Amino acid sequence: MVVAVEVNEATNKFGRGNLDGLACKDIITILGDGSLGYKEESLHDEISLTAVCRGFPPEPFNQLKNSGKMIGPIGSSAIQELALLQRLSSYQHRKNT
């Protein structure tokens, strides 16, 4: 299953319409703040962030399984790097860029 969280209502509706047109039934679209993650289906194996963040948001990280991975653009609107964060335990992680 895939969960997509989108903060913009028009973008969320557009995406849902495209998925419905392709008969994608195993994708949930949520209107909300992606920096808060999606607790209802925790714990996640993988999380992909699509909007740049100054750092990985803590809520989605806390919703990863141990050994789970989160990838996303980290930086500013001018300079970004694609970073991969792996949760090793409740308090440990490893970041690769």
C-alpha positions as CSV (number, residue, x, y, z in Angstrom):
1,M,0.0,0.0,0.0
2,V,1.1,3.6,-0.7
3,V,-0.1,6.6,1.2
4,A,0.2,10.1,-0.4
5,V,-0.2,13.1,1.8
6,E,-0.7,16.5,0.0
7,V,-1.3,19.8,1.6
8,N,-2.9,21.5,-1.4
9,E,-6.5,20.5,-2.0
10,A,-6.5,21.1,-5.8
11,T,-3.3,19.0,-6.2
12,N,-4.7,16.3,-4.0
13,K,-7.9,16.1,-6.1
14,F,-5.9,16.1,-9.3
15,G,-3.7,13.3,-8.1
16,R,-6.6,11.2,-6.9
17,G,-8.4,11.7,-10.2
18,N,-5.3,10.5,-12.1
19,L,-5.0,7.4,-9.8
20,D,-8.7,6.6,-10.2
21,G,-8.3,6.9,-14.0
22,L,-5.5,4.3,-13.9
23,A,-7.5,2.0,-11.6
24,C,-4.9,2.3,-8.8
25,K,-6.8,1.0,-5.8
26,D,-3.9,0.4,-3.3
27,I,-3.0,4.1,-3.0
28,I,-4.5,6.2,-0.3
29,T,-4.5,10.0,-0.8
30,I,-4.8,12.2,2.2
31,L,-5.3,16.0,2.4
32,G,-3.0,17.2,5.2
33,D,0.4,18.3,6.3
34,G,3.0,15.7,5.2
35,S,5.5,16.9,7.8
36,L,3.2,15.2,10.3
37,G,3.4,11.9,8.5
38,Y,0.5,9.5,8.5
39,K,0.0,7.8,11.9
40,E,-3.0,5.8,11.0
41,E,-0.9,3.3,9.0
42,S,2.3,3.3,11.0
43,L,4.9,1.8,11.2
44,H,6.2,2.4,7.7
45,D,8.9,0.6,5.8
46,E,9.8,3.6,3.6
47,I,8.8,7.2,3.4
48,S,9.5,9.5,0.4
49,L,9.4,13.2,0.9
50,T,8.8,15.2,-2.3
51,A,9.0,18.8,-0.9
52,V,12.3,20.3,0.3
53,C,12.8,20.5,4.0
54,R,15.6,22.1,6.1
55,G,15.9,18.7,7.8
56,F,14.0,15.5,8.1
57,P,10.7,16.1,10.0
58,P,10.6,14.2,13.3
59,E,7.0,12.9,13.1
60,P,7.5,10.8,9.9
61,F,10.8,9.6,11.3
62,N,9.0,8.4,14.4
63,Q,6.6,6.5,12.2
64,L,9.3,4.4,10.5
65,K,9.9,0.8,11.5
66,N,13.4,0.0,12.8
67,S,15.6,-0.4,9.6
68,G,13.0,1.8,7.8
69,K,14.2,4.4,5.3
70,M,13.2,8.0,4.5
71,I,14.4,9.8,1.4
72,G,13.9,13.4,0.4
73,P,15.4,16.7,-0.7
74,I,17.1,18.5,2.2
75,G,18.2,22.1,2.1
76,S,16.6,25.3,0.9
77,S,14.7,26.4,-2.3
78,A,18.1,27.4,-3.8
79,I,20.4,24.5,-2.8
80,Q,19.2,21.0,-2.0
81,E,20.7,17.5,-1.7
82,L,18.9,14.2,-1.9
83,A,19.4,12.5,1.5
84,L,18.6,9.0,2.7
85,L,17.9,8.5,6.4
86,Q,17.7,4.9,7.9
87,R,16.2,4.3,11.3
88,L,18.5,1.9,13.2
89,S,16.5,2.0,16.5
90,S,14.2,4.2,18.4
91,Y,17.0,6.7,19.0
92,Q,19.6,6.0,16.3
93,H,19.7,6.8,12.6
94,R,22.2,6.9,9.8
95,K,22.1,9.7,7.1
96,N,23.6,9.3,3.6
97,T,23.8,12.1,1.0
